[in-house]
């Protein structure tokens, strides 16, 4: 069923467009719709991920745009409303009357368990900044080793790329404070050293 997602997309996307949604130019899996039921302007924003729809709406009263849309969707396909979202793609979501809180505590805890199975070394707590002061030096040394023709250990490279990729996901979703600490290791994805792997774990 490798093509199942593609076939679903070819069925869903044209239907959304015919219903009045506009497809985002920057992200083709995001759709927006604005209407004025009862003279009140309302809008919907839908994010599509495989066969899941993430819907942002102002209210769900019987005559709302959201209710009209979900009713039409249910008539077209056999769908299930899973209620308010609590997590999406390893991002935990909490809401109240004033704000939406996004965090990745569970995801980060899983990373710690995977890459630091013996726990967080005490040396990591000496400096609470996201990156050590000598990180630029370590990056330069790794790049020089590549220029010198030194081939990194395949196991280290695989672990390093997986870890840095996971950290990059965190930095772009909920932790912009670690953008520099993650961006620097990204420069050595093809030539990681043991020092760089330790820097990434830190």
N, C-alpha and C positions, 0 to 999 in steps of 0.2 A: 504493500500500500504506500510505496514511496511517493506516489503522485497524488495521494488523497488530499493533502493540504492544498496543493495547487488547484485541484479540481474544485474544492470547496471555495477557494478564493475566486475562481472564475464564475461561480454561482452567486456568491454573496455580494461581491463588489458591484456588479452591474445592478443588482437589486437595490442596494443602498443608494446608488446614483439615481435610479429611477424614482426612489422615494423622496428625493430632494436633497440628499446629502452632497457635499462638495468634498472631493478628495484633496488632501494636503499635498502640496508640491514638495515639501521638504521631507515628508514621511508618508508614503503611499498607503500605509496601514492605519492612518488617522483620518477620520471623516467628521465634518461638522454640518449641522443643519440648524437653520433659524426659521421660525414661523411665528405667527401672531394669533394663536387660538383665543377667541373671545377678546380680541383687540390688545392682548398682552404679549409682548415680545418674549419668546422663550427660545432657548438654544440647547442643543445636545452635542456632545463631543464623544466620539466612539473610537477606541483603540482596539484593533484586531490583532490577536496573537493566535495563530493556527485556528482552532475552533472555539476560542474564548473571546468574548466581547466585553470590554471594560467601558462602561457608560457613565459619563458625567452629566448630571441633570439638576435643575434647580428644585423641582418638587415632583411628586408622583400622585397628585390628586387625580380624580377620575377624568377630568377634561384637560389634563396637561399634555404637552407634547410627548413627554416620556411614556405616558400610558398609551397614547395613540400608537407610538412606535412599537412598543413591546407587544401590543395586541396584534399589530400587523405582522410582526416577526413571528409570533406564535402561530398565526394562521398559515404562514408560509412554510415554517419548519417546526419540527418537534424540539423545542428548546426548554431549558431549565434555568430558572432564576435562582442563583446561589446566594442571593442576598448581598448585603454590604460587603465590599471587598476588605480583606484583612491583610492580604499579602499578594504581591504580583512580581514574578520573576526575581525572587529572593529579596524583595524590598517589602518590609513590614509597613503597613499603612494604618494609622490611627487618626480618627477625626473627632472634633467637637464643634461647638457652635462657632468658634472663632478661627480655627486653623486646621490644617492637615499636617500631620507629623509623619515623616518618612525616615526609617532607620533600617539598619541591616545587622542588628546585634546577633541574630541567629546565624546568619551567613558568615559573619566574621568569626564567631565562635567555632564554626565548622572548619574554617581555614586554619585557626589555631590548632585544633585537634588533628588536622591532617598534616600540617607542616611543622608543628612543634609538639609532637606526641608526648614528650617528657615535660611539657609545661613551658612557660615563658621564662627564659634565663634571667637571673637577677641582673646581669650586665645590661639588659635592655632597659632597665629602669634608672640607670645612672643619668640619662638625659631624656627628659620626657618629650623633646621635640620629635616630630615625625621622622626626621632623618639625622644621621650623625654628621658632625661637622666635616668629616673627611670623605663624604660621599662623592663629591666631584673628582677627588683624587683617585678614588677607586674606579670610577667610570673611565677616567683617562687611562689608567693602567690596563683595564680590560680591553679598551680599544687599541692600545699599543700592542697588546699581546696578539690581537687579531692581525694587525698590520705586519707583525713579525712572523706570521704564518703558523702560530700555535693554535691547534685545533682543540676546542673545549671538550671535556668529557661528555658523551652523549646523554648519560643519565643526569648529570648536573644541568645540562642545557634543557632537557625535557622538564625537569622539576622547576627550574627557574622560569621558563616560559609560561608554565601553567600557573605558578604562583603570582608572577607579575601581571599576567592577564586577569587573574581574579582580583588583584588589588586595583588594577586599572578600572575594572567594573565598579568597585566601591567608590573610587575617587570621582567617577563621572556621574554616579547616581546620588549618593548621600554624603560623601566625605570629601568635599573640595579642599579641605584643610591638608590633605595628604597628596595633593596634586603634584607638588614639586618632588616629594619623596618617592613618588611612583614614576613620574615622568623621567627622572634621571636614569633609573634602572632600565627603562624602556629603550634607552640608547644602546644597550648591550645585549639585546635579545638574542643576537646571533653569536655572541662571543662572551658568555658569562664565565666568571671565575668563581672560585670558592668564596672569595671575599664579597663578590657581588651577590651571591646566593645568601650569604649571612646578612648582608645589608638589606636584601629584600625581606628576609624573615623578620628582621628588626622592625 
